Amino acid sequence: MSRITGIPLYLLLAAALAACSHQERDVYQGYVEGEFVYLGSSQSGKLATLSVARGQTVKEGTSTFALESVDETAALDQAQRQLAAAQSQLADILTGKRAPEVASVRAQLAQARANARKAALQLSRDEAQFSAGGIAKGQLDDSRANADATAAQVRDLAEQVDIARLPGRPRQIEAQRAQVAAAQAFAVQAQWKVDQKRVAAPADGLVYDTLYRVGEWVQAGTPVVQMLPPQNVKVRFFVPEAAVGGLATGRAVSIHCDGCAEDVPAKITYVSNQAEYTPPVIYSNESRSKLVFMVEAHPQPADGAKLHPGQPVAVRLQ
């Protein structure tokens, strides 16, 4: 049998295999995964502006893209004008007749009162003349009729002045208020459609990819920008059945990756309750544990940018 420095060769091979198969305790293989946010519009349209680029880091509220909105802007303008007209009509109904119209009726009332005083004075003179036998009874009857007519005209015009100062009838007011409410709803809908043509970043994060170019037609609901907020970065790793019992959400772990300046702290956020076979992308030094449980851990948002989806990592339990 061959020997090297007095040690059998098969013993050296066995020791080498043992060293290769040794796995550090409480350290498990995993990979980084991102929960992407796909930004799209509920409306269709041609892509007018693309304000971000792939690989750019943006702040919450930053404009990412806008679709052409000529038709929606025109509809909004129409809705706002219709609302203003309905509100003006309601205000007119609530305030009654206009001031010049009320003033005209008041002037007619003043003239009628003057005529009524004149007619009453003439009736008094005619009654005195009739008593003295100076006029016929027919002339006295005419004077009485004129006095009654002018007095009735005064009462009629006085009522018209009061009516002119009143608002519209209750049902008329209710109907106009319904018109205003309908116009407001239409204006809100038109404004919403205009706003949907401009999409902003819902949170701070990385622009992972842009899926359309300016000038292309975008169907409603189709993503235009793919974002990855740092809080959506997570690590998936797999532990054997013997170790899963000691894991719970909230437990601290540290994530080691090639090229990272230092390990990234994280906390377990999910422990699967269902066993699965070792994923083919996980290269474990110990192949005797075929069934494993998936565990997810999230780093702090400030550390999320240090990790990249698809990156292999080693996770150490704390």
C-alpha positions as CSV (number, residue, x, y, z in Angstrom):
1,M,0.0,0.0,0.0
2,S,1.2,3.5,-0.9
3,R,2.3,5.7,2.0
4,I,3.1,9.4,2.3
5,T,5.4,10.4,5.1
6,G,4.4,7.2,6.8
7,I,0.7,7.9,6.7
8,P,-1.6,5.7,4.6
9,L,-3.0,7.5,1.6
10,Y,-6.6,6.4,2.3
11,L,-6.4,8.1,5.7
12,L,-5.3,11.4,4.1
13,L,-8.2,11.2,1.7
14,A,-10.7,10.5,4.5
15,A,-9.4,13.5,6.5
16,A,-9.6,15.7,3.4
17,L,-13.2,14.6,2.8
18,A,-14.1,15.2,6.4
19,A,-12.7,18.7,6.2
20,C,-14.7,19.5,3.1
21,S,-17.9,18.1,4.6
22,H,-17.5,20.1,7.8
23,Q,-20.1,22.9,8.1
24,E,-19.8,25.6,10.7
25,R,-22.5,25.3,13.3
26,D,-25.5,27.7,13.1
27,V,-24.4,29.0,9.6
28,Y,-26.7,28.2,6.7
29,Q,-26.6,29.0,3.0
30,G,-29.1,31.3,1.4
31,Y,-29.7,34.0,-1.2
32,V,-31.0,37.6,-1.4
33,E,-34.4,38.2,-2.8
34,G,-36.3,41.4,-3.6
35,E,-40.0,42.1,-3.4
36,F,-40.3,44.4,-6.4
37,V,-42.8,47.2,-6.8
38,Y,-44.1,47.6,-10.3
39,L,-45.3,51.1,-11.1
40,G,-48.0,51.5,-13.7
41,S,-51.0,53.6,-14.5
42,S,-54.7,52.6,-14.4
43,Q,-55.1,54.5,-17.7
44,S,-53.7,53.8,-21.2
45,G,-51.7,56.3,-23.1
46,K,-48.4,57.1,-24.9
47,L,-45.4,57.4,-22.6
48,A,-44.7,61.2,-22.7
49,T,-41.9,61.4,-20.1
50,L,-39.6,58.9,-18.3
51,S,-38.0,60.8,-15.4
52,V,-35.9,58.0,-14.0
53,A,-33.2,55.7,-15.2
54,R,-32.2,52.1,-14.3
55,G,-29.9,52.0,-11.3
56,Q,-31.0,55.4,-10.0
57,T,-32.0,55.9,-6.3
58,V,-35.0,58.0,-5.9
59,K,-36.9,59.5,-2.9
60,E,-40.6,59.0,-2.1
61,G,-42.8,61.3,-4.2
62,T,-40.3,61.6,-7.0
63,S,-42.0,61.7,-10.4
64,T,-41.1,58.5,-12.3
65,F,-43.1,58.8,-15.6
66,A,-46.1,60.5,-17.2
67,L,-48.4,59.4,-19.9
68,E,-49.9,61.8,-22.5
69,S,-53.1,63.4,-21.0
70,V,-54.6,65.8,-23.5
71,D,-58.0,64.2,-23.5
72,E,-58.1,63.9,-19.7
73,T,-57.0,67.5,-19.2
74,A,-59.8,68.7,-21.5
75,A,-62.3,66.6,-19.7
76,L,-61.2,68.1,-16.3
77,D,-61.5,71.6,-17.6
78,Q,-65.1,70.8,-18.9
79,A,-66.0,69.3,-15.5
80,Q,-64.7,72.3,-13.5
81,R,-66.6,74.7,-15.7
82,Q,-69.8,72.7,-15.3
83,L,-69.4,72.6,-11.6
84,A,-68.9,76.4,-11.5
85,A,-72.1,76.9,-13.5
86,A,-74.1,74.6,-11.3
87,Q,-72.8,76.4,-8.1
88,S,-73.7,79.8,-9.6
89,Q,-77.2,78.6,-10.4
90,L,-77.7,77.3,-6.9
91,A,-76.5,80.6,-5.4
92,D,-78.9,82.5,-7.6
93,I,-81.8,80.3,-6.5
94,L,-80.9,80.7,-2.8
95,T,-80.7,84.6,-3.0
96,G,-84.0,85.1,-4.8
97,K,-84.3,87.8,-7.5
98,R,-81.4,90.1,-8.3
99,A,-81.2,93.5,-6.6
100,P,-82.1,95.5,-9.7
101,E,-85.3,93.4,-10.1
102,V,-86.3,93.9,-6.5
103,A,-85.6,97.7,-6.9
104,S,-87.9,97.8,-9.9
105,V,-90.8,96.2,-8.0
106,R,-90.2,98.6,-5.1
107,A,-90.4,101.5,-7.5
108,Q,-93.7,100.2,-8.8
109,L,-95.0,99.8,-5.3
110,A,-94.1,103.4,-4.4
111,Q,-95.9,104.6,-7.5
112,A,-99.0,102.5,-6.6
113,R,-99.0,103.9,-3.1
114,A,-99.0,107.4,-4.5
115,N,-101.9,106.6,-6.8
116,A,-103.8,105.0,-3.9
117,R,-103.4,108.1,-1.8
118,K,-104.6,110.2,-4.7
119,A,-107.6,108.0,-5.3
120,A,-108.5,107.9,-1.6
121,L,-108.3,111.7,-1.5
122,Q,-110.5,112.0,-4.5
123,L,-113.0,109.6,-3.0
124,S,-113.2,111.8,0.1
125,R,-114.0,114.9,-1.9
126,D,-116.5,113.1,-4.1
127,E,-118.3,111.7,-1.0
128,A,-118.6,115.3,0.4
129,Q,-119.8,116.6,-3.0
130,F,-122.4,113.8,-3.3
131,S,-123.7,114.6,0.2
132,A,-124.2,118.2,-0.9
133,G,-125.8,117.1,-4.1
134,G,-123.0,118.5,-6.2
135,I,-122.2,115.2,-8.2
136,A,-124.1,112.3,-9.5
137,K,-124.0,108.9,-7.8
138,G,-122.2,107.4,-10.8
139,Q,-119.2,109.7,-10.3
140,L,-119.0,108.6,-6.7
141,D,-119.1,105.0,-7.7
142,D,-116.3,105.6,-10.1
143,S,-114.2,107.2,-7.4
144,R,-114.8,104.3,-5.0
145,A,-113.9,101.7,-7.6
146,N,-110.7,103.6,-8.5
147,A,-109.7,103.8,-4.8
148,D,-110.4,100.1,-4.3
149,A,-108.3,99.3,-7.5
150,T,-105.3,101.3,-6.4
151,A,-105.4,99.9,-2.9
152,A,-105.5,96.3,-4.4
153,Q,-102.5,97.2,-6.6
154,V,-100.5,98.4,-3.5
155,R,-101.2,95.1,-1.8
156,D,-100.2,93.1,-4.9
157,L,-96.9,94.9,-5.4
158,A,-96.1,94.7,-1.6
159,E,-96.5,90.9,-1.9
160,Q,-94.3,90.8,-5.0
161,V,-91.5,92.6,-3.1
162,D,-91.6,90.0,-0.3
163,I,-91.6,87.2,-2.8
164,A,-88.7,88.7,-4.8
165,R,-86.6,88.6,-1.6
166,L,-87.4,84.9,-1.0
167,P,-85.1,82.0,-2.2
168,G,-86.4,79.4,-4.7
169,R,-88.9,76.8,-3.8
170,P,-87.5,73.9,-1.6
171,R,-87.8,71.3,-4.4
172,Q,-86.1,73.6,-6.9
173,I,-83.3,74.2,-4.4
174,E,-83.0,70.4,-3.7
175,A,-82.8,69.6,-7.4
176,Q,-80.1,72.2,-8.0
177,R,-78.1,71.0,-5.1
178,A,-78.2,67.5,-6.6
179,Q,-76.9,69.0,-9.9
180,V,-74.0,70.6,-7.9
181,A,-73.2,67.2,-6.2
182,A,-73.2,65.4,-9.6
183,A,-70.9,68.1,-11.1
184,Q,-68.6,67.8,-8.1
185,A,-68.4,64.0,-8.6
186,F,-67.7,64.4,-12.3
187,A,-64.9,66.9,-11.5
188,V,-63.3,64.5,-8.9
189,Q,-63.4,61.7,-11.4
190,A,-61.8,63.8,-14.1
191,Q,-59.1,65.0,-11.7
192,W,-58.4,61.4,-10.7
193,K,-57.9,60.4,-14.3
194,V,-55.5,63.3,-14.9
195,D,-53.5,62.3,-11.7
196,Q,-53.4,58.7,-12.9
197,K,-51.4,59.8,-15.9
198,R,-48.5,60.9,-13.6
199,V,-46.9,58.2,-11.4
200,A,-44.6,59.0,-8.5
201,A,-42.4,56.7,-6.4
202,P,-44.4,55.3,-3.5
203,A,-41.3,55.1,-1.3
204,D,-37.5,55.6,-1.3
205,G,-35.8,53.0,-3.3
206,L,-33.8,51.8,-6.3
207,V,-35.0,52.0,-9.9
208,Y,-34.3,48.3,-10.7
209,D,-35.4,48.6,-14.4
210,T,-37.5,50.7,-16.8
211,L,-39.7,48.6,-19.1
212,Y,-40.8,51.2,-21.8
213,R,-39.3,54.0,-23.8
214,V,-40.7,57.5,-24.4
215,G,-43.2,57.4,-27.3
216,E,-44.3,53.8,-26.8
217,W,-48.0,53.0,-26.1
218,V,-48.6,51.7,-22.6
219,Q,-51.7,49.7,-21.8
220,A,-53.6,50.3,-18.6
221,G,-52.1,48.4,-15.7
222,T,-48.9,47.6,-17.5
223,P,-45.7,48.3,-15.4
224,V,-43.4,51.0,-16.7
225,V,-40.9,51.2,-13.8
226,Q,-39.7,48.4,-11.6
227,M,-38.6,49.6,-8.1
228,L,-37.0,47.9,-5.2
229,P,-37.4,49.8,-1.9
230,P,-34.7,48.8,0.6
231,Q,-37.3,47.5,3.1
232,N,-38.3,45.0,0.5
233,V,-34.9,43.3,0.4
234,K,-34.9,40.0,2.3
235,V,-32.8,36.9,2.6
236,R,-34.0,33.3,2.2
237,F,-32.1,30.5,3.8
238,F,-32.8,26.9,4.6
239,V,-32.3,25.0,7.8
240,P,-32.7,21.3,8.5
241,E,-35.5,19.9,10.6
242,A,-33.3,19.5,13.6
243,A,-32.7,23.2,13.8
244,V,-36.0,24.7,12.8
245,G,-37.6,24.1,16.2
246,G,-35.3,26.7,17.8
247,L,-36.2,29.5,15.3
248,A,-38.9,32.1,15.8
249,T,-39.7,35.4,14.2
250,G,-37.7,38.3,15.7
251,R,-34.5,36.2,16.3
252,A,-31.4,38.1,15.2
253,V,-29.1,36.8,12.5
254,S,-26.1,38.1,10.6
255,I,-25.7,38.0,6.9
256,H,-22.3,37.4,5.3
257,C,-21.8,38.0,1.6
258,D,-18.7,38.1,-0.6
259,G,-17.5,41.6,-1.1
260,C,-19.5,43.0,1.8
261,A,-17.3,45.2,4.1
262,E,-19.0,43.7,7.2
263,D,-21.8,41.4,8.0
264,V,-25.3,42.8,7.8
265,P,-27.6,42.3,10.8
266,A,-31.1,41.1,10.2
267,K,-34.1,39.6,12.0
268,I,-36.1,36.5,11.1
269,T,-39.6,37.5,9.8
270,Y,-40.9,34.2,8.6
271,V,-40.4,30.5,9.4
272,S,-42.1,28.0,7.0
273,N,-44.2,25.3,8.6
274,Q,-43.8,23.0,5.6
275,A,-40.8,21.0,4.8
276,E,-39.3,20.9,1.3
277,Y,-36.4,19.3,-0.5
278,T,-33.1,21.2,-0.6
279,P,-33.3,23.7,-3.5
280,P,-30.8,23.0,-6.3
281,V,-29.3,26.5,-6.0
282,I,-28.3,25.9,-2.4
283,Y,-24.9,24.2,-2.3
284,S,-24.6,22.6,1.1
285,N,-21.5,20.9,2.4
286,E,-23.7,18.5,4.2
287,S,-26.0,16.6,1.9
288,R,-27.3,14.1,4.4
289,S,-30.2,16.5,5.4
290,K,-32.5,16.3,2.4
291,L,-35.6,18.0,3.9
292,V,-35.2,21.6,5.0
293,F,-37.5,24.5,6.1
294,M,-37.4,27.9,4.4
295,V,-36.7,30.9,6.7
296,E,-36.9,34.6,5.7
297,A,-35.0,37.4,7.4
298,H,-35.2,41.2,6.7
299,P,-32.3,43.6,7.3
300,Q,-32.9,47.2,8.3
301,P,-33.9,49.4,5.4
302,A,-30.6,51.3,5.8
303,D,-28.7,48.0,5.2
304,G,-31.0,46.7,2.4
305,A,-29.1,48.6,-0.2
306,K,-26.0,46.6,0.6
307,L,-27.6,43.4,-0.7
308,H,-28.6,42.5,-4.2
309,P,-31.3,40.1,-5.4
310,G,-29.8,36.7,-6.4
311,Q,-26.7,37.2,-4.4
312,P,-25.6,34.1,-2.4
313,V,-25.1,34.6,1.3
314,A,-24.3,32.8,4.5
315,V,-26.6,33.4,7.4
316,R,-25.4,32.9,11.0
317,L,-27.9,32.6,13.8
318,Q,-27.3,34.8,16.8
